[in-house]
Amino acid sequence: MPPYSNKPPSPLRATLDTTFDNKDGSLNGVACSNGPNGLASRFPTFGDIPSFPYIGGAYDIVWVMINITAIDTAGAGFNIAKEAFDRLSGSQVDQGAIDVVANKVSPSVCGL
């Protein structure tokens, strides 16, 4: 199994998302809204961020990270337990599917 790498994919792609053009946009809807890196308490809206309008999403922003132990096949992607899905989706089970980024880790991370 290859070792974990936090090296960014190359080349990186930039896409347009006009969501970030709205100076009144709420930080409560972005990954860095709360928690240890939360910004919403300091900058309630996008326009409050000192670097606005130079804001957006990046490949290495992690909202939630969990480890799963793969014990079965899943075709393309993952089939995971409800509790794990709840954690990843913010308890939005009705979505049925979410996009995730995955990295292989040492089996010892999962207690194996």
Backbone bond lengths (Angstrom), bond angles and torsions (degrees), N, CA, C in turn:
res aa  C-N    CA-C-N  psi(-1)  N-CA   C-N-CA  omega(-1)  CA-C   N-CA-C  phi
1 M - - - 1.442 - - 1.524 107.60 -
2 P 1.351 117.66 131.95 1.456 119.69 -179.57 1.522 110.68 -68.29
3 P 1.319 117.87 149.05 1.467 119.82 178.46 1.518 110.72 -68.86
4 Y 1.319 115.47 156.48 1.460 121.58 177.24 1.521 109.50 -63.63
5 S 1.306 116.42 140.31 1.457 120.92 177.56 1.520 108.87 -134.62
6 N 1.329 116.39 133.50 1.454 118.96 175.30 1.522 110.78 -101.78
7 K 1.328 116.44 17.86 1.454 121.98 177.13 1.529 108.39 -67.19
8 P 1.334 117.40 132.11 1.466 118.89 -178.58 1.516 111.50 -67.59
9 P 1.332 116.69 149.59 1.460 119.21 174.70 1.527 108.78 -61.98
10 S 1.296 116.51 152.11 1.460 119.24 -178.07 1.518 109.05 -136.40
11 P 1.297 121.42 134.34 1.467 124.35 -5.95 1.523 110.79 -76.91
12 L 1.304 116.05 157.37 1.461 121.23 176.05 1.523 109.20 -85.08
13 R 1.306 116.71 153.88 1.461 121.91 -179.99 1.522 108.69 -113.62
14 A 1.307 117.22 136.59 1.461 122.68 172.50 1.528 107.72 -108.14
15 T 1.310 115.98 132.03 1.454 121.38 178.20 1.522 109.37 -122.87
16 L 1.308 116.34 157.85 1.454 122.77 179.95 1.521 109.55 -88.08
17 D 1.325 116.80 130.67 1.460 122.28 173.68 1.520 107.15 -137.22
18 T 1.323 116.81 103.10 1.461 121.35 -175.45 1.530 113.23 -67.15
19 T 1.324 117.27 -7.81 1.464 120.25 174.08 1.519 110.10 -53.11
20 F 1.327 115.95 -39.14 1.462 120.69 -175.22 1.523 113.02 -79.43
21 D 1.324 118.75 -3.03 1.463 122.26 176.01 1.526 112.63 -81.53
22 N 1.320 116.96 -18.11 1.461 122.26 -175.21 1.526 110.24 -79.82
23 K 1.337 116.97 105.86 1.463 120.06 -178.08 1.525 112.33 -62.58
24 D 1.341 117.28 -21.34 1.459 121.21 178.73 1.527 112.84 -92.88
25 G 1.351 117.06 4.10 1.460 120.75 179.36 1.524 110.74 -61.00
26 S 1.316 116.50 140.71 1.463 122.13 -176.74 1.520 112.33 -86.85
27 L 1.309 115.71 135.05 1.457 119.52 175.31 1.528 111.80 -72.49
28 N 1.318 118.17 -9.76 1.463 120.32 178.37 1.518 112.76 -67.38
29 G 1.322 118.27 -11.99 1.459 121.35 -179.48 1.516 114.35 -104.12
30 V 1.330 118.05 11.71 1.466 120.57 -178.36 1.521 110.54 -117.78
31 A 1.310 116.38 165.82 1.457 121.90 -175.46 1.518 113.14 -60.27
32 C 1.302 118.31 -34.62 1.467 121.03 -177.08 1.519 112.40 -95.48
33 S 1.333 117.45 31.84 1.459 120.58 -177.53 1.518 112.66 -74.00
34 N 1.330 117.03 -45.34 1.459 119.87 -177.35 1.517 109.33 -138.68
35 G 1.307 117.70 -169.91 1.455 121.12 -178.38 1.518 110.94 82.00
36 P 1.338 116.87 -166.70 1.460 120.44 -173.51 1.525 114.09 -62.05
37 N 1.316 117.91 -26.64 1.467 121.11 178.82 1.521 111.72 -110.59
38 G 1.321 116.03 21.44 1.463 120.57 -175.27 1.514 113.57 -65.26
39 L 1.332 114.60 137.83 1.457 120.97 -179.13 1.524 113.17 -112.31
40 A 1.333 117.70 -15.78 1.465 121.10 -172.51 1.521 112.99 -60.34
41 S 1.319 118.25 -32.11 1.464 119.12 -179.60 1.527 111.34 -70.67
42 R 1.312 117.52 -28.08 1.474 121.45 179.15 1.522 112.34 -93.16
43 F 1.322 116.36 -33.98 1.466 121.89 -176.07 1.524 108.48 -132.84
44 P 1.336 118.29 86.93 1.461 120.53 -176.19 1.526 114.50 -61.41
45 T 1.341 117.53 -31.92 1.468 120.13 -178.53 1.526 109.60 -124.71
46 F 1.329 114.91 162.04 1.469 120.17 178.03 1.529 110.74 -56.41
47 G 1.327 117.04 -40.20 1.454 121.69 -178.45 1.517 113.44 -65.79
48 D 1.330 117.25 -19.14 1.465 121.05 177.81 1.526 112.56 -77.86
49 I 1.312 117.47 -17.08 1.464 121.33 -179.76 1.531 107.87 -72.10
50 P 1.325 117.88 127.03 1.464 120.37 -175.77 1.526 114.70 -54.15
51 S 1.303 118.70 -30.88 1.459 120.55 -177.25 1.536 113.91 -92.02
52 F 1.351 117.75 5.09 1.463 120.32 178.66 1.521 109.17 -55.54
53 P 1.329 120.21 136.58 1.451 130.31 9.05 1.522 114.29 -94.02
54 Y 1.303 118.45 15.80 1.464 121.15 -180.00 1.529 109.24 -85.76
55 I 1.325 115.18 69.34 1.463 122.98 -178.68 1.523 108.55 -134.13
56 G 1.314 116.91 164.90 1.456 120.60 176.85 1.509 111.65 165.16
57 G 1.299 115.28 -164.59 1.456 122.39 179.79 1.514 110.41 -101.12
58 A 1.320 116.20 154.68 1.464 121.62 178.97 1.518 109.80 -135.47
59 Y 1.326 116.13 154.84 1.454 122.07 -176.01 1.529 113.17 -62.23
60 D 1.304 119.00 -25.66 1.461 119.89 -172.75 1.523 113.83 -102.96
61 I 1.328 118.00 13.98 1.455 120.49 174.87 1.524 107.55 -81.86
62 V 1.300 115.88 121.92 1.464 120.98 -177.89 1.520 108.53 -111.29
63 W 1.292 115.13 120.01 1.458 119.78 178.00 1.519 109.66 -87.20
64 V 1.292 116.28 -53.81 1.464 121.25 179.87 1.513 108.09 -136.62
65 M 1.319 115.41 137.74 1.452 119.97 176.82 1.526 108.17 -131.77
66 I 1.317 115.30 131.66 1.461 120.46 174.52 1.521 107.79 -132.96
67 N 1.301 115.86 160.47 1.462 121.70 171.34 1.513 107.54 -107.69
68 I 1.317 116.32 136.24 1.459 120.22 173.72 1.522 107.62 -121.76
69 T 1.305 115.23 150.99 1.456 121.43 174.58 1.518 106.77 -101.72
70 A 1.318 116.94 113.56 1.459 121.45 -178.76 1.523 109.54 -74.98
71 I 1.332 115.83 118.92 1.468 120.77 -179.40 1.522 112.19 -120.59
72 D 1.338 116.66 2.35 1.460 121.19 -178.01 1.528 108.19 -154.44
73 T 1.314 116.59 170.50 1.460 121.06 176.20 1.529 109.36 -86.24
74 A 1.329 115.96 159.44 1.461 119.25 -178.91 1.518 112.49 -142.98
75 G 1.320 117.75 18.15 1.460 118.15 -176.88 1.515 109.21 67.68
76 A 1.306 116.97 -127.66 1.466 121.74 178.27 1.519 108.91 -99.03
77 G 1.295 117.34 107.33 1.458 120.61 179.03 1.507 111.86 115.02
78 F 1.327 115.62 -144.99 1.455 121.99 -174.46 1.517 110.43 -136.39
79 N 1.316 116.77 144.58 1.460 124.13 165.53 1.512 104.55 -114.23
80 I 1.322 117.50 121.70 1.464 119.54 -174.80 1.518 110.87 -130.57
81 A 1.309 115.34 162.22 1.462 122.43 179.80 1.531 110.98 -63.80
82 K 1.332 116.17 155.25 1.465 122.15 -177.55 1.520 111.83 -56.18
83 E 1.330 118.36 -44.82 1.463 120.38 -178.25 1.528 111.21 -61.68
84 A 1.340 116.61 -41.05 1.463 120.89 177.27 1.527 110.18 -64.94
85 F 1.337 117.27 -42.71 1.461 121.17 179.28 1.522 110.99 -64.71
86 D 1.338 116.50 -41.23 1.465 120.63 177.25 1.529 110.56 -57.37
87 R 1.309 116.13 -43.90 1.471 120.87 -178.76 1.526 110.22 -63.52
88 L 1.324 117.35 -44.84 1.462 120.73 -178.17 1.520 113.25 -71.06
89 S 1.316 116.78 -34.77 1.467 120.35 -173.43 1.520 112.84 -96.74
90 G 1.322 117.94 1.82 1.461 119.20 -176.08 1.509 111.46 68.92
91 S 1.329 116.45 37.14 1.470 124.20 179.61 1.517 113.09 62.97
92 Q 1.314 117.31 31.17 1.459 121.07 177.74 1.528 109.20 -105.20
93 V 1.329 115.40 63.12 1.451 122.04 -176.61 1.521 111.63 -58.70
94 D 1.316 117.16 -29.45 1.460 120.28 -178.88 1.528 112.52 -62.75
95 Q 1.339 117.53 -16.48 1.462 119.74 176.62 1.524 110.41 -65.15
96 G 1.324 117.57 -33.78 1.457 121.24 177.94 1.511 114.77 77.81
97 A 1.318 117.39 -30.72 1.460 121.44 179.21 1.518 108.58 -155.99
98 I 1.308 116.25 145.54 1.463 122.13 175.51 1.520 108.19 -137.21
99 D 1.305 116.48 157.93 1.457 121.09 175.36 1.519 108.84 -84.46
100 V 1.324 116.21 136.78 1.458 121.23 179.00 1.526 109.09 -134.09
101 V 1.299 115.41 161.32 1.451 122.75 172.08 1.514 106.18 -115.32
102 A 1.323 117.39 134.70 1.456 120.32 -174.90 1.521 111.32 -125.44
103 N 1.307 114.90 148.47 1.464 123.10 173.25 1.513 107.92 -135.00
104 K 1.323 116.70 138.41 1.459 120.18 173.01 1.515 108.48 -73.43
105 V 1.324 114.92 141.95 1.463 121.17 176.87 1.524 107.61 -127.66
106 S 1.278 115.26 168.22 1.454 120.79 178.33 1.534 110.05 -60.82
107 P 1.331 118.25 140.85 1.464 120.07 176.38 1.524 113.14 -55.64
108 S 1.323 117.70 -24.19 1.463 120.24 179.92 1.529 111.48 -65.31
109 V 1.336 118.26 -25.08 1.461 121.65 178.41 1.522 109.85 -62.43
110 C 1.329 116.84 -31.27 1.464 121.77 -178.89 1.520 111.81 -97.02
111 G 1.314 117.07 12.28 1.457 120.09 177.59 1.511 113.98 80.76
112 L 1.324 117.93 16.69 1.476 120.78 -178.08 1.514 111.41 -100.42
